[in-house]
Amino acid sequence: MRDAISSIIKTISSVFRKKNNRTGGLTRATGGNGVNSGITILSVPGTDLDRQLLDEISRRNRWTISFASSSDEAREWLKRTKPQIILIDRDIDGADWRYAVSSLAAASGGACVLLISRVTDEYLWNEVVTNGGYDVLRKPLNENDVLRNVRLAWSYWTSTRQSASVIKK
């Protein structure tokens, strides 16, 4: 009887681990060997709801995320940390988003800056890129969009680092 119970517990534990290690059809990062593991993000969200969603997505995907309440505070964070991705809401703290994007891109040492905005069109995207940003993330935030944009930005960040290391050699 003890062997039967032990076998059942092992089976249930195995199924539970497999079920909880999936995120969006991709294997969740475990021990730093998973898909997009090691992503570090600095976020300046516009609302508590955005912050909560970004926190949940980051936790499920084992990304490291830090939050700042303003672009000035984000620049202070950049003195201590070097995130790969920066998410900044267009409507935060009354600052001009163009200045916020360009100053964060310049201070970050190459992080991909994504502007979070209710308005998303080609004109805005061109403005973001012209000011040193990477892309625009549509608001209200949607988990699938966040996952796709962050993974694409991380992939771009990684490829630019690999290209730079090849050129230095």
N, C-alpha and C positions, 0 to 999 in steps of 0.2 A: 504494500500500500504506500509506504514512504517513497519508493522508487517511482510509482505512478504519479504521485503529487509533485515530486521533484521534476519529472518530465513535463508535466503540464505547466508548471511555473516557468521552466526554461523556454517552452514554446511560446507562452504568452509574453514573456520578456522579449524574446526575439522579434515577435510580430510588433510589439509596441515600439521597440527601437527602430525597426524599419519604417513604420508609419510616421514616426516623429522626425526622422532624418530626411524627409522630403519637403522641398519648398518649391512650389511652382513647377513641378516636374523635374527639378534638378536636385542632385544630391546635396544635402546641406553640408556646409563646411565643418569638418571635424578634424581637430588636431592640426589645422592650418593646411590641410591637403585638399580641401574641397573647392568647388567652383567659386571664383571671386572671393576667396578667403583673404582676410587681411585688409579689406577696404576700410579706409578711415575717412570720415566725413565731418565737416564743420557745417552746421546749419544755422541759418538765421530765419526761422519760420515766422510767418505773419500772424498766425493764430495758434491758440493752444491745441485746437483740433489737428492742425498740420503737424505740430510738434509731437503729439501723441501718436499719430499715424506713422511718422518717420521713425519714432522710437520703437514702435512695434515691428515695423519692417526690418529695421536694423537688428533688433534682438533676434528675430526669426532667422535672419541670414548671417548672423554672427559678424556683423559689421561693427566697427567702433564709431560711435557718433557723439559729437559734442555740440552743445547748443549755446548760441550767443543771443543776446536780446537786441543787439544793434550792430551796425556795420563797424562802428568804432570798437566795440567789445570784440568783434570777430578779428579785427586787425591786431588787437592785444593778444588774442589766442594764438595768432599766427607767429608771434614772437617765441612762443613756447612749443608749438606743435607744427607739424608739416602734414596736413591732411592731403589726400589725393583728390578729393572732391569737395567743393564748397557749394552749398545750396543757399540761395539768398532770395527772400521774397521782395518783389518789386515795390511793395507798399510799406516797407518797414521804416520806422523812425523818422519819417519825413525827409530822409536823405534822397538826393538825386541818385537813382538806381545806376545811371551810367558811371558816375563817380565811384559808387560802391563796387560795381563789377570791376572797373579798371584798377582801383586801388587794391582790392582783394586779390585779383589775378597777379598784380605786380608783387605784392607782399608775400604771396604764397609759395613762391619758388617753383611754379609750374603746375599747380593744382588746376583741375578743370572746374570752372565756375559755371553753375547752372542757375539761371534766373527763373524764379517761380512767378508766374503771371497769369491773370485771368485772360489777358489778351495774348494770343499766340498767332502771329502771322509772319510772313517772310520779311517784312520790313523790320519787325522787332528782332527777329533772329539775326538779321544783318547788323543791326545796331549792337546787339550783344556781342557778336563775333568781332566787330570793329573795335569794341571797347575791351577786348581781351578775354571775353567769356567763351564758353564752349557750346551751350545750347539753352533752350527755353523749355521749362517744364510746366505743363498746363495745370491751372488751378480750376476747380477743386482737385486736390491731389487724389490720384487713383493708384492703388498698389501696383498694378501691372505697369503703368507708365513710369512710376518711380523705379521699379526693378529694371525695366528696359533701359531707361536713361542713365541710371547710375552704373549699370553694367557696361553700357557702351562707353561712358566717360572713363570708367576704370580701365577698360580695354585700350582706349586711346592713350591714357596716361601711361599704362604699362608699355605700350609699343613705342612711345616717344622716349621713355627711359632706356629701353633696349637699344633703340637706334642711336641714342646719344652715347651709350657705353661702347657700341661697335665703332663709332666714329673716333672716340678717344683712343682706342687701341690702335 
